[in-house]
Amino acid sequence: MISANDPSLHSWIEINPQSDFQIQNLPFGIFQAQDRDPRVGVAIGDYVLDVYVLTQHRLFDMLDLEDPTVFHQPTLNAFMALGKPIWRQVRGRISELLRNDNPEIRDNRTLMAECLLKQKDVQMLMPVHVPNYTDFYSSIDHATNVGTMFRDPANALLPNWKHLPVGYHGRASSIVPSGVPIRRPKGQTKPADADAPVLGPTKQLDFELEVAFITGQPTALGTSLTTQEAEEYIFGLVLFNDWSARDIQAWEYVPLGPFLAKNFGSSISPWVVTLDALEPFRVEGQAQEPKVLPYLEFSGNKNIDINLEVTLQAPGLDQEALLCRSNYKHLYWNMNQQLAHHTVNGCNLEVGDMYASGTISGPTPDSFGSMLELTWRGTKPLTLPDGSERKFINDGDVVTLRGYAEKNGVRVGFGEVRTEILPAL
Ligand code: MN
């Protein structure tokens, strides 16, 4: 059987070589169209493939799929709960149906019209119900930058950092998909020259360039996963913008860490790129020194080469300014280690949980994944193409994260997460 990742595969659908959604990708999402209620779709070129319609035409009858209504749901959770063998069968069958030598949809005009919709004609919704959200802090360049800025350049990393993947539990209820605006949050801050704190809109709104993975299988409370087992629980990945209010954060975070500076909103890309589709882009991570404890050891290449970028479009401009370019491969701690650590104490995973990487900064200043680092805490403002300056994010600004992997002429992309900032109420 031909792998769904084979670079030689071509579809009977015409796809721009620059499209994120080649036949080797086939990411899952939830869409809604004028003539149909929310359901599971797969992105292919400029189109969305209605997966539920395929089951109605009995095109999945040969799979071990007992209940096709998992595709007629407003989230991917029911489908994900079926487990990796079913995820693989479904992606493999969709790949087969879309190949240029397969006539099943290609030569059936009525079916084609029913199951293929233009992406521009549908609305993408939250792909999953997120019961729990954790944010890690796994980029060594980001942690070093922040430690240098706020503490001691000579001891930028705290003593625990190279021994465990640091993280915190975030807020799942305020995660929204691309296109949903975020309102500038109000909060308590304490200006440096003031004796007492004040309440008001944040003056230091920031983005954080992150990638999150989604677990599609639960674990029982009290059990732990090895780094090797961890991978069987990961369904796929999305782009993740962890909106942050730096002035609120600076005042509130001691001693228990992030709270209201983070939980007012996080934005994700709507297409979940499966871990399977990203396998060809695996790369080795940087050497971990000192040696990690045995439960965090792993074998094989566990980092993934995913190009990432952030742009900003100022109000009234039709041009996006590039803020940074980074790469998912820069992470010091990989997903396997993050999940093994998260469950080492018996904490249980749920279907749909989201685990974000932490801000992904690279080693060079143009690869820093937040305004905090790009402007070095506001001391070095960025100049936009219209001549205006930014230390942080303004009302009306549109921030967009994009990401794609590319190798052997095959591009597997995430699309984008695009968010407009609304003024505080
Ligand atoms: Mn973060």
Boltz pocket constraint, residues with backbone or C-beta under 6 A from the ligand:
constraints:
  - pocket:
      binder: B
      contacts: [[A, 135], [A, 136], [A, 208], [A, 210], [A, 242], [A, 358], [A, 359]]
      max_distance: 6.0
